[in-house]
């Protein structure tokens, strides 16, 4: 497996606002999304690649912070796979990123996880954790929808219930559908649910 030096990871972060959103201390709806480049990643076919925000050509980017070890992420995996498949051929790119300081959430285990679950999205890892801090990621899974200008248009949870059979509100899907129509999402921010992000020295 190709190894990536930490030095290859380059994050170009814009100045963060003094006050974030309702549930996020770092960013809010309408902010320019923090840029990132050179993140080591695994593509849907299992191959090694790298992840750079500016290389993504689709109009919308769905960025989700993940963690293989997290039972909530595992519970949402089928939903994330179905969501990604539903937008195949449409101008929507689903991008997973882990920043957890755990061996279970680094590239070798990400590759195993994707093979086991037949994940169909690109999944990167940021050892520096800079992308997590920049986006104010606190939970896994935690979602951010970026528009064509790479402004944050939705942030928070995928839906309103960890039990898929009890889901009544599909926040992420609704936000993406609205943006594809050129409309403003009815709900732009929700409280993220799931496991806490494992930052270093925390």
C-alpha positions in Angstrom: 0.0 0.0 0.0 1.3 3.4 -0.9 2.2 5.4 2.1 1.6 9.1 2.4 3.8 11.4 4.4 2.1 13.9 6.7 3.9 16.6 4.8 1.8 15.8 1.7 -1.3 17.0 3.5 -1.8 20.6 2.9 -4.7 22.5 4.4 -5.4 26.1 3.4 -7.8 27.4 5.9 -9.7 30.6 5.6 -10.2 32.8 8.7 -12.9 31.3 10.8 -15.8 33.5 12.0 -15.8 34.5 15.7 -19.2 32.9 16.2 -20.2 29.7 14.4 -23.6 28.2 13.9 -26.2 27.2 16.3 -24.6 23.8 17.0 -21.1 24.4 15.5 -18.5 26.6 17.1 -16.3 26.9 14.0 -18.5 27.4 10.9 -22.0 28.4 10.0 -24.3 28.3 7.0 -23.0 30.7 4.3 -19.4 30.5 5.3 -16.8 29.6 2.7 -15.9 26.0 3.3 -12.4 25.4 4.6 -10.2 24.1 1.8 -8.1 21.0 2.0 -5.7 19.1 -0.3 -3.6 16.0 -0.5 -5.5 13.9 2.0 -4.6 10.2 1.6 -7.8 8.4 0.6 -9.4 5.2 -0.6 -11.6 5.3 -3.7 -14.8 3.3 -4.1 -12.9 0.6 -6.1 -10.4 0.2 -3.2 -7.5 2.0 -4.8 -5.3 4.5 -3.1 -5.8 8.1 -4.1 -5.7 11.6 -2.6 -8.4 14.0 -1.8 -8.4 17.7 -2.7 -11.5 19.9 -2.5 -10.6 22.0 -5.5 -10.3 18.9 -7.7 -14.0 18.0 -7.2 -16.0 19.1 -10.2 -19.5 18.3 -9.1 -21.8 21.2 -8.1 -22.5 19.9 -4.7 -20.1 18.2 -2.2 -21.5 16.2 0.7 -18.6 16.0 3.2 -19.2 13.6 6.1 -16.9 13.0 9.0 -16.7 9.3 9.7 -15.0 6.8 12.1 -14.9 3.0 11.4 -15.0 2.2 15.1 -18.2 4.1 15.7 -21.3 2.0 16.1 -23.4 4.9 14.9 -21.4 5.3 11.7 -21.8 1.6 11.2 -25.5 1.9 11.7 -25.7 4.7 9.1 -23.4 2.9 6.5 -26.2 1.4 4.5 -28.0 4.7 4.4 -24.8 6.5 3.3 -24.3 3.9 0.5 -27.9 4.3 -0.6 -27.6 8.0 -0.6 -24.5 8.0 -2.7 -26.0 5.6 -5.2 -29.1 7.7 -5.5 -27.0 10.6 -6.8 -24.8 8.7 -9.1 -24.7 10.5 -12.4 -25.9 13.7 -10.8 -23.7 16.7 -9.8 -23.3 15.5 -6.3 -20.0 14.1 -4.8 -20.0 12.3 -1.5 -16.7 12.5 0.4 -16.0 10.8 3.7 -13.1 11.9 6.0 -11.8 10.5 9.3 -9.7 12.5 11.6 -9.8 10.2 14.6 -6.6 9.5 16.4 -7.2 5.8 16.4 -5.5 3.0 14.5 -9.0 1.6 13.7 -9.8 4.8 11.7 -6.6 5.2 9.6 -6.1 4.3 6.0 -5.3 0.6 6.3 -8.5 0.0 8.3 -10.5 2.4 6.1 -9.6 0.1 3.2 -10.8 -3.0 5.1 -14.0 -1.2 6.2 -14.9 -0.1 2.6 -14.2 -3.6 1.2 -16.4 -5.2 3.9 -19.3 -2.8 3.5 -18.9 -2.3 -0.3 -18.8 1.4 0.3 -19.3 3.5 -2.8 -17.8 6.9 -1.9 -14.3 8.2 -1.5 -13.0 8.1 2.1 -9.9 10.0 3.3 -7.9 10.4 6.4 -6.3 13.5 7.9 -3.7 12.6 10.5 -3.1 16.3 11.3 -6.8 16.6 12.3 -6.7 20.2 10.8 -9.8 19.6 8.7 -11.8 18.4 11.7 -10.9 21.5 13.7 -11.6 23.8 10.7 -15.1 22.4 10.2 -15.8 22.2 13.9 -16.4 18.4 13.6 -17.5 17.0 16.9 -19.3 13.8 16.0 -19.3 10.9 13.6 -21.2 10.9 11.3 -21.5 14.6 10.8 -22.5 16.1 7.5 -21.7 19.3 5.6 -23.2 20.2 2.2 -21.1 22.6 0.1 -22.6 24.4 -3.0 -20.9 25.2 -6.3 -19.1 28.2 -4.8 -18.0 25.9 -2.0 -20.1 27.7 0.6 -21.6 25.7 3.5 -25.3 25.3 2.9 -26.3 22.6 5.3 -24.5 21.1 8.4 -25.5 18.5 11.0 -27.2 15.1 11.0 -28.3 13.0 8.1 -31.8 12.5 9.5 -33.8 12.6 12.7 -33.4 9.0 14.0 -30.6 6.5 14.3 -33.2 3.8 13.8 -33.9 3.9 10.1 -37.4 2.5 10.5 -38.3 5.5 12.6 -36.9 8.3 10.4 -39.4 11.0 9.7 -37.2 13.9 8.5 -34.4 13.4 5.9 -32.5 16.6 6.5 -29.5 15.8 4.3 -31.5 14.6 1.3 -33.9 17.5 1.6 -31.1 20.0 1.6 -29.4 18.4 -1.4 -32.7 18.3 -3.4 -33.4 21.9 -2.6 -29.9 23.0 -3.7 -30.2 21.0 -6.9 -33.3 23.0 -7.7 -31.6 26.3 -6.9 -33.6 26.7 -3.7 -32.6 27.3 -0.1 -32.9 24.3 2.2 -35.8 24.6 4.6 -33.6 23.3 7.4 -30.0 24.5 7.2 -28.6 23.2 10.5 -29.3 20.4 12.9 -27.5 19.0 15.9 -25.0 16.3 14.9 -25.5 12.9 16.4 -23.1 10.0 17.0 -19.7 9.2 18.5 -17.4 12.0 19.6 -14.4 12.8 17.4 -11.2 11.5 18.9 -8.9 14.5 18.8 -5.3 14.3 20.1 -4.7 15.4 23.7 -8.4 15.5 24.4 
